[in-house]
Amino acid sequence: IPIFSTELGVASLTLSQIPYSGKAYIRIQDTAQPESFIDECAGFCRAAGADSIYITGHSICEKYKEYTSVIEMQCLKSTLGQTDAALFPATDETLSGWRQIYNDKIVKVPNGAWLTISDAQMYLKDRGLYFVHREGKLLGTGIVCGNELQWVCAVVPGGGADVVRALCSCVTDDTVKLTVASSNEKAADLYRKLGFIPTNIHSTWYEL
């Protein structure tokens, strides 16, 4: 719900993940009565079937247990090094397989969003969805939009660096951007080793 408005305030509610993970997300936009408004938003999310609720957007959120921060990172493309892994764009015929890999992995990612069939079809139209192979062996998948890696997934141990480098080969800008959850320590460590540096905390989420 982009605009969830009551007499207590305004928020955005993400409920689309409830059928897949039982999770709902609340982003407070404006409120003069934060505690009451949070209770109201949480009650709506629970009525919609949420088992877990996460919140951001207001200083009062800091009284709850921190769930994860979404960190923006950047790297000069020239420093990433080369790989012999190859990119294969997803197509209408291979989209279901790509989506299956994505959804199998996303359940382990904090703040990860399950992709419906319609979501995946929309992604295919406006950004690059890729398989990454080496000599016929699948190393991983990814999403590239402009100069941003919006999804990086390795499906074999140790394949992450090659997946990142292969995806970056289709970025035309000098700088590559991505975001990573602070609690996804394995991915964050990989990006730092490849030369990515934190540039901003996009948001911090707390668990109700």
C-alpha positions, 0 to 999 in steps of 0.5 A, a space after each residue: 500500500 503506497 499510501 496508508 493514511 489514518 488520522 495518526 499518520 502516513 506510511 507505506 506498507 509492503 504486504 506482498 511478501 506475506 504469502 511467501 515469507 509471512 513478512 510485512 514492512 512498514 515505512 513511516 512517512 509522517 506522524 505526530 503520534 508515532 507509538 499509536 500509529 505504529 500499533 495501528 500499522 502493525 495491527 493492519 499487517 497482522 490482520 493481513 496475515 503477517 507473522 513478522 513485521 519490520 519498520 523504518 522511517 522514524 527515530 522511534 524505530 530505534 527502540 526496537 531490535 535492529 534487523 538490518 541496514 541496507 548499505 550502498 556500495 560503489 567500486 571503480 569498474 577498472 579495479 574489479 579484474 577480469 573473468 572468463 565467465 560468460 553472460 547469457 540474458 534470460 529470455 521468455 523461454 528461460 525466465 521461469 528457470 531464472 525466477 526459480 533460482 532467484 526465489 530459492 535464494 531470496 528467502 535467505 536474504 534479509 529484506 528480500 522480496 519474492 518475485 511473482 511471475 508478473 514481477 519477473 516479466 516486468 523485470 525482463 522488460 526494463 532491466 537485464 536478467 542474466 545467467 552466468 556460465 563457465 564452460 557450460 556450468 551455471 555459476 549464478 544469476 544477476 540483475 543489472 540496471 544501468 550501472 547498478 547490480 540489483 541482484 547477485 547470486 552465486 549457485 556454486 561455492 566460490 563463484 561469487 567473484 566471477 558472477 560479480 565481474 561478469 555482471 559488471 562487464 555490461 555496465 558502461 559507466 566507470 563506477 558500479 553500484 550495489 546494495 547489500 544488507 549488513 546482516 548478509 555478512 558473506 556477501 558484504 565481505 565478498 564485495 569489500 574484497 573486490 574493492 567495493 566501499 560503503 558510500 551510504 546507509 540507505 535505510 535501517 530496519 527494525 523488528 517489531 
